[in-house]
Amino acid sequence: MRYLHTMIRVSDLKVSLNFWCNQLGLVEVKRKGVESGRFTLVFLAALSNAHGARETQAPLLELTHNWDADEALGTGPSWGHLAYEVDNIYQLCQDLMDAGVEINRPPRDGHMAFVKSPDNVSVELLQVGKALAPMEPWISVPNVGNW
């Protein structure tokens, strides 16, 4: 058995791809539009810099956009979060803030932060290796909302 992907529904594919790819840094590896079912599937992967080569990693994140859906999307009580290891948590959080993404749990400890996708999916960001030394402005930034 091999774990392949996690699927989340998205209300606006363009906005979601901007968040997941342009802001978080995932890459699109596969796309399938199904006219008869009126949906699009987009598979995203994280990149690894192992051995100096940028390679996509499994498992994948599947974004499912139902073309005619108009219901509000959200997460239920059994849902937790997606987690990604990042090269520099401070830089990524700053880049996300600069792009208008709210940092729900700032990386005060140099190790962990939380943000939410446009469809309210909680995303945990974890510093690869040892935590970075705590530093301002992150030490003083309060939590916002929930994650």
N, C-alpha and C positions, 0 to 999 in steps of 0.2 A: 504494500500500500504506500502511496505517496500523496502528500498534501499538495493540491494544485493551486487553489485560489479561494479568495473570499469575495463574495458579490455584495455590492451595495447599490441601491437604486438612487438615481440622481434625477432631479427635476429639470435642470438646464445643463445639457452636456457641455456646451461651450464654457460656461462659468466653472463647471466642475473640472474640466480639463485644464483650465487656467490655474486653478488651485493645486491640483494633484501634480501636474507636470511643470508649469512655469514657476510656481511658488515653492512647492516641496521638492521638485527635482526628479519625479518618476518619469519614465519614458513609455510611450505607447508602443506595444509590441504586436498587437493584433486588433483588428476592427472588423465587425460583421454587422451589416444592416440587414434586417429581415423585413422586407416590404409587406409580406403577407401577415406577419405577426405585429407589424408596426412598432418595432423596437430596434435599438442599436446596442450592441455589446462592444465595449472597448476594454482591452486587457492592458494593464500597466505593470511595469516592473521597476524595482529599485535597481540602481547601478552599484556595482562593486568596483573598487579600484585595486582589487587584488593583483599583485605581481605587476603593477603598472599598466594593466589592461582594464579598460572599462567594459565590464560584462554585466548583463542583466542577471538578476537573481530570482529564483522561485522562493516562496509562492507568489503568485500574481494577485493583483487587485482587479476585479472585474467591475466596471461601471455599467449598469444597465439603465438605459433611458427608454421608457415606454412613451412613445410619441404622443399619445392621446391622454395620458394620465393627467389629472388635475388635482388629485388629492395631495394634502400636505404630507411630506415625508418626515419621519422622525425615528427615534430609536426606542425600543421597548425596554422593560425592566431587566430582561436577560442579556441585553447588549452591554458590552464594556467599551473597548476601544481597539484601534489598530495601533501597532507600535513599530517605530522605525529607528534604527541606529543611525546617527549622523556624525559627520566628521568634526563639525564645530557648532555646538549647540547655540552659543552666543551669536555667531554670525548668521546662522539660519533664522533664529528668532528675530534678529534685527532686520534681516531681509524680508521676513514675513510681515513684521510691523510696518515697514516702509511700503509694502504692497497693500496695506489696509487690513491685514489679518489680525484679529484680536488674540493676544496671548492670554489664555485663561489661567494657566499656571506657569508663571515665569520661571526660568532656570536659575533660581536664586542659589542653588547648590552646585551649579556648574555641571549637573548630571541629567536633570529631567525637566521637561516642559510639556504642556498640553495646549493644543489648539483645536478648533473645530472646522470641519469642511463647510462649504456652502449649504450642504444638506444636513448639518448638525451632527455629523459623525465625529466622535472624539478621536483625536490622534495624539498618541504619546510619542515624544521625541526623546531619545536617550543618547547621551554622549558616548561615542565609541571609546573603549578603554577606560582609563581613569577619569574621574570628574575633573573638569577644569577648575582652577582656583576661583572661588567666589569673587565677584566684582560688580561694581556699580556700572550701569544703573540697575542691574538685575536684582541686587540684594534688596533694594528698596521698593521694587515694583510689587504691588499687591495682587492677589488672586482676583479674577473677574469671573462672575457666573459660576458655572459648574463644568465638570469635564468627565 
